[in-house]
Amino acid sequence: MEGEDSGSTTGLQAGSEPLRLTDVQLPWRFAERDERLALLDVFLEDFVFHAAMIRKQWGAGEFTCLGLALAGMVLGAWDLGIGELAGGGDYNRVGLSGFRNLSDFSLMLALLSIIAWAGVLVTIWSRYPIMRENLVYLGIAMLAVQMGSISAHSQSPDFPNGSVARDWAILGITNLVLFFLSIVVVHRAVIETRDIHVEERHAHPDPRVVQKAWRDHSLRAWSLSLGMWMILVNLMAWSGAHAIADRPPIESYSNLVVAMFVVTGFLSAGFLMHILWYPQFMLGGAEDRIQSVRAREVAGEVAGEAPEVIPKAEQGKCPICSNNTPAIRHATGRIEVSCTSECSGLGKPGTSCPECDAILPTRIECPSCSSNTTIVSHFSRSEAW
């Protein structure tokens, strides 16, 4: 991956090469107990790799951002003995009028909370440039769910108790906005950008090398992180609205609900940082722009340019079983084949290997059916009229 640095990390192989997901070695595996649990090993490898790279990559900037997020949650949600929120305040005043009528200490805490959240936004905006557009989408989605939860509590302060269909309808609509922006827009853009990145920058005549590149660029753990963020945003929105939904004078102000709001808000900020960091870490060094395939086509149309059709290299296929073989024909027509399993040299069949000076083979054995055929027969032939 382009964003990786060399070094040693617990659970990964140490060395001068960049750390990769395929370097993860689990001390034990679920598949050893039951083969049906093999998928859990795949996810566990992802989690171990992500945890190791977070320990290696995250520094003062990330932890300062998390600290500001926690400070913003606490300063904006807890009275700290002042009693402004616990007492219900003056619900007849809203907006700037409400701010001007706050007590001095409450106003100071509110302003400090705003400054802390401004610091969070500036930090993540500057540290993850290729995810800026997606940060806007996720921010809109989060605000939509918060507004939906506030609206649901407006007529039913004890929501979901005593709620009506309208309250659930509004909350459902805002969650559809969350789902659309998070999954259909952001998740799809990152997945398709990853696909293009691997296909273009990790092409290789040996299919085993390509398969390893796909594994190194796995987004399973990142996808689960996005799903957890969506759940935490809902919990944060509900607890925040629920804590202040009662009409004054508030007699049942719950510090437990406020604590839930602070904890879920802090955790959602941590997951959001992970959602923004990992694509930047994986694709940022290559300067790929996080966009879906359709968005790239539209961008070309807006610019007045037809999407450029880039000829792709053709992977060799066995003429007997049609499986991929370690030979490749480039768009120029040049055929390349790997030397041997011990040598990583590539070159034209029948010429000297640039690595070991051995003669490159003109026939190769299919790794699937073991048939030995000429390399030329592994590629399609265009018909001439």
Residue pairs with C-beta under 8 A, 6 or more apart in sequence:
1 18
1 20
1 216
1 217
1 281
1 282
1 283
1 285
2 282
2 283
2 284
2 285
2 286
3 57
3 280
3 281
3 282
3 283
3 284
3 285
4 18
4 19
4 20
4 53
4 281
5 18
5 19
5 56
5 57
6 15
6 16
6 17
6 18
6 19
7 14
7 19
7 56
8 14
8 15
9 19
9 52
9 53
9 55
9 56
10 52
11 24
11 25
11 26
11 48
11 52
12 19
12 23
12 24
12 25
12 48
12 49
12 52
13 19
13 23
13 25
19 49
19 52
19 53
19 56
20 216
21 45
21 46
21 49
21 215
21 216
21 217
21 218
22 212
22 215
22 216
24 45
24 48
24 49
24 52
26 41
26 44
26 45
26 48
29 38
29 41
30 37
30 38
30 40
30 41
30 44
31 37
31 38
31 41
42 220
43 220
43 221
43 224
46 218
46 220
46 221
47 221
49 221
50 221
50 222
50 274
50 278
53 281
54 274
57 277
57 281
58 277
61 123
61 127
62 127
62 273
62 277
64 119
64 123
65 119
65 120
65 123
65 124
65 127
65 269
65 273
66 266
66 269
66 270
66 273
68 116
68 117
68 119
68 120
68 123
69 116
69 117
69 120
69 265
69 266
69 269
69 270
70 262
70 266
70 269
71 112
71 113
71 116
72 113
72 114
72 116
72 117
72 120
73 113
73 261
73 262
73 265
73 266
73 269
74 262
75 109
75 110
75 112
75 113
75 116
76 109
76 110
76 113
76 114
76 117
77 85
77 240
77 243
77 258
77 261
77 262
77 265
78 85
78 258
78 262
79 85
79 86
80 109
82 103
82 105
82 106
82 109
84 102
84 103
84 106
85 243
85 244
85 253
86 250
86 253
87 248
87 249
87 250
88 244
88 246
88 247
88 248
88 249
88 250
89 98
89 102
89 248
90 98
90 101
91 247
91 248
93 101
99 107
99 110
102 110
120 269
124 135
124 272
124 273
124 276
125 132
125 135
127 277
127 280
128 135
128 276
128 277
128 279
128 280
128 284
129 280
129 284
130 279
130 280
130 283
130 284
130 287
130 288
130 289
130 290
131 276
131 279
131 280
131 290
133 290
133 291
134 185
134 186
134 189
134 190
134 276
134 290
135 276
137 181
137 182
137 185
137 186
138 181
138 182
138 186
138 229
138 272
138 275
140 177
140 181
141 177
141 178
141 180
141 181
141 182
141 233
142 178
142 233
142 268
144 174
144 177
144 178
145 174
145 175
145 177
145 178
145 233
145 234
145 237
146 233
146 236
146 237
146 240
146 241
147 174
148 170
148 171
148 173
148 174
148 175
148 237
149 159
149 171
149 174
149 234
149 237
149 238
149 240
149 241
150 237
150 241
151 167
151 170
151 171
152 159
152 163
152 167
152 168
152 170
152 171
152 241
153 159
153 167
153 241
153 242
153 245
154 245
155 164
155 166
155 167
156 162
156 163
156 164
156 167
157 245
157 246
157 247
158 245
159 167
159 238
159 241
159 242
159 245
160 167
160 168
175 234
178 230
178 233
178 234
179 230
182 226
182 229
182 230
183 226
185 292
186 226
186 275
187 223
187 226
188 292
189 290
189 291
189 292
189 295
190 219
190 222
190 279
190 290
191 219
192 291
192 292
192 293
193 279
193 283
193 288
193 289
193 290
193 291
193 292
194 217
194 219
194 279
194 282
194 283
196 288
196 293
197 217
197 283
197 286
197 288
198 210
198 213
198 214
198 217
199 312
201 286
202 209
202 210
202 213
202 217
203 210
203 313
203 328
204 210
204 213
204 328
205 315
205 316
205 326
205 327
205 328
205 336
205 337
205 338
205 346
206 326
206 338
207 315
207 324
207 325
207 326
207 367
208 326
217 282
219 278
222 274
222 275
222 278
222 279
225 271
225 274
225 275
225 278
226 271
226 275
228 271
229 268
229 271
229 272
229 275
232 264
232 267
232 268
232 271
233 268
235 260
235 264
236 261
236 264
236 265
236 268
239 257
239 258
239 260
239 261
239 264
240 261
240 265
242 257
243 253
243 254
243 257
243 258
243 261
246 252
246 253
279 290
283 290
291 299
296 307
297 307
300 306
300 307
300 308
301 307
311 331
312 331
313 328
313 329
313 330
313 331
314 328
314 329
314 379
314 380
315 324
315 325
315 327
315 328
316 324
316 325
316 326
316 327
316 328
316 329
316 364
316 375
316 378
316 379
317 323
317 324
317 325
317 378
317 379
318 324
318 325
318 366
318 368
318 369
318 371
318 373
318 378
319 371
319 373
319 377
319 378
320 366
320 369
320 371
320 373
321 366
321 368
321 369
321 371
323 366
323 367
323 368
323 369
325 364
325 366
325 367
325 378
326 337
326 338
326 364
326 367
327 335
327 336
327 337
327 338
327 364
327 375
327 378
327 379
328 335
328 336
328 337
329 335
329 336
329 379
330 336
334 348
335 348
335 349
335 375
335 376
335 379
336 346
336 347
336 348
337 346
337 347
337 348
337 349
337 360
337 361
337 364
337 375
338 344
338 345
338 346
339 345
339 346
339 347
339 353
339 355
339 356
339 358
339 360
340 358
343 353
343 355
343 356
343 358
344 355
345 353
345 354
345 355
345 356
345 360
346 354
347 353
347 354
347 360
348 360
349 360
349 361
349 362
349 375
350 359
350 360
350 362
351 359
351 360
352 358
352 359
352 360
353 359
353 360
361 375
362 374
362 375
363 372
363 373
363 374
363 375
364 372
364 373
364 375
364 378
365 371
365 372
366 372
366 373
